[in-house]
Amino acid sequence: MTPIETEAKGTPAKVAWFATTRWTVVLGAGADSSPDARRALEELCRCYWYPLYAYARRRGQGPEDAEDLVQGFFTRLIEQHLLKGLQREGGRFRSFLLTCFNRFMGDARDYAGRLKRGGGQQVLSLDAELAEGRYQLEPADVVDPEKIFERRWALTILETVLARLRGELESEGKGGLFQHLQALVVGDTGAARQKEVGARLGLSEGAMAVTVHRLRRRYRGLLREEIAQTVSRPEEVEDEIRHLRGLLCG
């Protein structure tokens, strides 16, 4: 099993929760500044801002300039209705975000002074110190900014899904269980490793197998839900899963 795994064949493509995902809410509103669309867009940007920061840094921007660019871009995106004219019939938030950011970076030279800190309202709170620390851990041999963006996007998806799964277990008083089983949920570590962890937890082989199976199933469900937040049609979920899996396995 890989970190990003598709569901078994025969899973229905259209599911009820898809109708109200964040990206479909944004697309449905278009240029209208409805409160629901703004909140949905803010949530998406808050979750996926770091891939843009890493992209700007790999494009040669310094830490402060990269932060200013990302903050300025989100301010313009959310406050100035860059969604006007956006096609409602399709598209992934990932592709839309990078395309708009590239245009913004090209235009930013014309009003660079307004992007500096204090030069405008900040619609999102970005942790610049954390961002730069994370960026310093990015692989140096990946020189293509777009590859950095896409790989970090895929990893952000995984981080978000794992955080949700951990939160669910902690709410059930099973936070410690997650710490022991996380590696078994996202990777195929083999039967020997599973048996070893089970013994440490005092679980029989059968109970351990059932526990891991349930967590993996929930993990895949959360993964599909999270990816659905960023695409516009149910049938795009599987394509996005395959694309992101290729980024992490390549």
C-alpha positions in Angstrom: 0.0 0.0 0.0 1.3 3.4 -0.9 0.7 6.7 1.0 -1.9 7.7 -1.6 -4.1 4.7 -2.5 -7.1 4.4 -4.7 -10.2 2.8 -3.5 -11.2 -0.7 -4.7 -12.7 -1.0 -8.2 -16.4 -0.6 -8.3 -16.6 2.3 -5.8 -19.3 4.7 -7.0 -17.8 7.9 -8.5 -20.6 10.2 -7.3 -21.2 10.4 -3.6 -23.4 12.6 -1.6 -20.8 14.7 0.2 -19.2 15.9 -3.1 -22.0 18.4 -3.8 -20.9 20.8 -1.1 -17.1 20.6 -1.2 -15.1 23.8 -0.8 -14.0 24.1 -4.4 -17.4 23.5 -5.8 -18.8 26.2 -3.5 -16.2 28.6 -4.8 -16.9 27.7 -8.4 -20.6 27.9 -8.0 -20.3 31.4 -6.6 -18.0 32.6 -9.4 -17.5 36.4 -9.1 -20.2 36.7 -6.4 -18.7 37.5 -3.0 -21.0 35.3 -1.0 -19.9 34.6 2.6 -19.9 30.8 2.0 -17.7 31.1 -1.1 -15.3 33.4 0.7 -15.0 31.1 3.7 -14.5 28.1 1.5 -11.7 29.9 -0.4 -10.1 31.1 2.7 -10.0 27.5 4.1 -8.5 26.2 0.9 -5.8 28.9 0.9 -5.1 28.5 4.6 -4.5 24.8 4.0 -2.5 25.0 0.8 -0.4 28.2 1.1 2.9 26.5 1.8 3.3 24.8 -1.6 3.1 28.3 -3.1 5.8 29.6 -0.7 8.1 26.7 -1.7 7.4 27.5 -5.3 8.3 31.1 -4.9 11.5 30.3 -3.0 12.5 27.8 -5.7 11.9 30.6 -8.3 14.6 32.5 -6.6 12.7 34.7 -4.1 14.1 35.3 -0.7 12.2 34.3 2.4 10.7 37.7 3.1 9.8 38.3 -0.6 8.3 34.9 -0.9 6.1 35.5 2.2 5.1 38.9 0.9 4.2 37.5 -2.5 2.0 34.7 -1.1 0.3 37.1 1.3 -0.3 39.7 -1.4 -1.6 37.0 -3.7 -4.1 35.7 -1.3 -5.2 39.2 -0.4 -5.9 39.9 -4.0 -7.4 36.5 -4.7 -9.9 36.7 -1.8 -10.6 40.5 -1.6 -10.5 41.5 -5.3 -12.5 38.7 -6.9 -9.9 37.0 -9.1 -12.5 34.3 -9.6 -14.4 36.4 -12.0 -14.8 34.6 -15.3 -13.7 31.3 -13.8 -15.2 28.4 -15.7 -17.7 26.4 -13.5 -17.6 23.2 -15.5 -14.3 21.9 -14.4 -10.8 22.4 -13.1 -8.7 21.6 -10.1 -7.9 24.1 -7.4 -4.2 23.0 -7.5 -3.9 24.0 -11.2 -5.9 27.2 -10.8 -3.9 28.4 -7.8 -0.5 27.9 -9.6 -1.7 29.6 -12.8 -3.0 32.6 -10.9 0.1 32.9 -8.8 2.3 32.9 -11.8 0.3 35.7 -13.3 0.4 37.6 -10.0 4.2 37.2 -9.7 4.5 38.6 -13.2 2.4 41.6 -12.3 3.9 42.1 -8.8 6.9 44.1 -10.1 4.5 46.9 -11.0 3.4 47.4 -7.4 6.1 45.7 -5.4 6.0 48.4 -2.7 2.4 47.6 -1.9 3.3 43.9 -1.1 5.7 44.7 1.7 4.5 44.1 5.2 2.2 46.7 6.5 1.3 47.8 3.0 -2.1 46.2 3.1 -4.5 44.0 4.9 -3.4 40.4 5.5 -6.3 38.0 5.0 -4.4 35.0 6.2 -1.9 34.4 9.0 1.2 32.8 7.6 3.9 31.4 9.8 7.0 32.6 8.0 9.5 31.0 10.4 7.8 27.6 10.1 7.6 28.0 6.3 11.3 28.7 5.9 12.2 25.9 8.2 10.2 23.5 6.2 11.6 24.9 2.9 15.2 24.2 4.1 14.2 20.5 4.3 13.1 20.4 0.7 15.2 18.1 -1.5 18.0 20.2 -3.1 18.1 18.0 -6.2 14.6 19.0 -7.2 15.3 22.2 -9.1 12.1 22.5 -11.0 9.8 25.0 -9.1 6.6 23.3 -10.4 7.8 19.9 -9.2 8.4 21.3 -5.8 5.0 22.8 -5.8 3.2 19.6 -6.8 5.2 17.4 -4.5 4.6 19.7 -1.6 0.9 19.8 -2.5 0.7 16.0 -2.4 2.5 15.9 1.0 0.2 18.6 2.3 -2.8 16.4 1.4 -1.3 13.5 3.4 -0.5 15.7 6.4 -4.0 17.1 6.4 -5.5 13.6 6.2 -3.3 12.2 8.9 -4.1 15.1 11.2 -7.8 14.4 10.7 -7.4 10.7 11.4 -5.3 11.5 14.5 -8.0 13.9 15.7 -10.7 11.3 15.3 -8.7 8.8 17.4 -7.8 11.4 20.0 -11.5 12.3 20.4 -12.1 8.6 21.2 -9.3 8.5 23.7 -7.0 6.5 21.3 -4.3 9.1 20.5 -1.6 6.8 21.7 -2.8 4.1 19.3 -2.3 6.4 16.3 1.3 7.0 17.2 2.0 3.2 17.1 -0.1 2.5 14.0 0.6 5.5 11.7 3.4 3.8 9.8 1.2 0.7 9.3 -1.7 2.8 8.0 0.2 4.8 5.3 2.8 2.2 4.3 3.2 -1.6 3.8 5.6 -2.5 6.4 5.0 -6.3 6.2 3.3 -8.9 8.5 6.3 -9.2 10.8 6.2 -5.5 11.6 2.5 -5.6 12.2 2.9 -8.6 14.5 5.6 -6.8 16.4 3.5 -3.7 17.0 0.5 -5.8 18.0 2.6 -7.5 20.6 3.7 -4.2 22.0 0.1 -3.1 22.2 -1.1 -6.4 23.7 -3.3 -7.2 20.7 -3.6 -10.6 19.1 -2.7 -11.0 15.5 -6.4 -11.1 14.5 -7.3 -8.0 16.5 -4.3 -6.2 15.1 -5.2 -7.1 11.6 -8.8 -5.8 12.1 -7.6 -2.6 13.7 -5.1 -1.8 10.9 -7.7 -2.7 8.2 -10.3 -0.3 9.8 -7.8 2.5 10.1 -6.6 2.1 6.5 -10.1 2.1 5.3 -10.9 5.3 7.2 -7.6 6.8 6.0 -8.6 6.1 2.3 -12.0 7.6 2.9 -10.6 10.8 4.4 -8.1 11.0 1.6 -10.8 10.9 -1.0 -12.8 13.5 0.9 -9.8 15.9 1.2 -8.9 15.5 -2.5 -12.6 16.1 -3.4 -12.3 19.5 -1.7 -9.9 20.6 -4.4 -11.6 19.3 -7.6 -14.8 20.3 -9.4 -16.3 16.9 -10.4 -16.5 13.5 -8.7 -14.8 11.7 -11.6 -11.7 13.9 -11.1 -11.0 12.4 -7.7 -9.6 9.2 -9.0 -7.5 11.0 -11.6 -6.1 13.3 -8.9 -5.3 10.4 -6.6 -3.3 8.7 -9.4 -1.5 12.0 -10.2 -0.6 12.6 -6.6 0.5 9.0 -6.0 2.8 9.3 -9.0 4.4 12.4 -7.5 5.2 10.6 -4.3 6.3 7.3 -5.9 8.3 8.8 -8.7 
